[in-house]
């Protein structure tokens, strides 16, 4: 009687291991090719291995708010600064508080580390203020000529901007000059006019709106406005220091060629929901588009409605960032919902501005206390020591595998090589992709992964040897051992990955690098065991060296103490012939 035929799936894929091997080999070739084509043939290194810049920021007390320097605001500033530098692609940046008023920012050497340094202490206090008066940027001594209060000193004095519609924004116009006395009177008139609910007639800015002596605050603002020299960078940066959002102030353009008298802030940076840099194909310029929150949209609609009824320059609103006017568009109709800042932006400057606006304003003002360069000498020595330790550990693993598993050690070493190639290429590609940087804890995670990967091979090999001890030949043993080994490997790797995920979520800084690397290598262990180790073991079982149980194969039945081969019992029919009776 013929033996029953085995079903197609009875061998567990034994007949087609080439498909799995082809898949993982294609993945390895693709990753390696992508690594070389991208030009990133080595992983990015963290600050402890590559060096970088360490910046100490000192919080400054704000006028009238000495209590602003507190633990809550410091922690908020740390969170914002960390999101900013990582938003620029500078991963592994360390941001932490030191004492009650200092923040330490460690930025690893990288493509965008310079831009990150420029933005770590930027307060990004954004306000939309109505323009009351605008003149040239230079101070106006008594009796000299200067632009009048109703225009700017130069065409295109500030970057142009628009608020939803390109036709609603234009640059200020150049007008005849006036004396400093006239300029001072215009300040008083503009301040008085800003408190009047109804629009004034054209030219009202050039005559006092009220008679008599102005109040001391107005007089001080007049003096500050006429004396302000926007061509002096320190004076330009300090023009609006100590001014509250609800108070009028003076400010300079970011280029220093115009100065403004501005009314109280109507919209703030906290009302901006999102900001991004865009390239306007029609005008051929870079701009920053902003989307407001629901509350901010209503505020923006209110201010544009008010400004659209005014005469120039009172129909402009200034976009003030950290006390400097980056744009001052005219408004001719009521707008809401979104705004665009445009002007003399480069791609980098537009992206930098969008970045600080997207991640919010710092709750405190900071000054750079110290800036030091961190060398990679110490980290390099530690890395060398770590690599030596890893090499020793790997050598001990190899010696153990060869001594105990003999021929099976070849399969383990090939699997470790495949895992190493996948890990290295993925780490190299993750640098430019997500900003992943390899630091010392991450190197430790990769070394620990060697043991996790080797453990998976040992589990499978021991299951095979158990099947041989039961008296089965190698090829059936390989297939019968796989389901039980697979379950054990998956459970073990799941526990390791879960631990890495929890560690990544609850920690910060360098420890996250360890957790990320451990989780990545754990996932790759599953890929390698399923798509490489198992198919290679199936192919090796077909060779005479392993199938015959060679003493050096690691699968010698005699050395393993195998039972006699399992044989099917045969039924023997005994036939007895009885002689016939005579």
Buried (B, 14 or more C-beta within 10 A) or exposed (E): EEEEEEEEEEBEBBEEBEEBBEBBBEBBEEBBEBBEEEEBEEBBBBBBBBBBBBBBBBBBEBEEEEEBBBEEBBEBBBEBBBBBBBBBBBBBBBBEBEEEBBBBBBBBBBEBBEBBBEBBBBBBBBBBBBBBBBBBBBBBEEEEEBBBBBBBBBEBBBBBBBBBEBEBBBBBEBBEBBBBEBBBBBBBBBBBBBEEEEBBEEEBBBEBBBEEEBEEEBBEBBEBBBEBBBBBEEBBEEBBEEBEEEBBBBBBBBBBBBBBBBBBBBBBBEBBBEBBBBEBEEEEBBBBBBBBBEEBBBBBBBBBBBBBEBBBBBBBBBBBBBBBBBBBBBBBEBBBBBBBBBBEBEEEBBBBBBBBBBBBBBBBBBEEBEEEEBEBEEBBEBBEEBEEEBEEBBEEBBEBBBEEBBBBBBBBBBBBEBBBBBBBBBBBBBBBEEBBBBBBBBBBBBBBBBEBBBBBBBBBBBBBBBBBBEBBBBBBBBBBBBEBBBEBBBEBBEEBBEBBBEBBEEBEBBBBBBBBBBBBBBBBBBBBBBBBBBBBBBBBBEEEEBBEBBEEBBBBBEBBEBEEEEEEEEEEEEEEEEEEEE
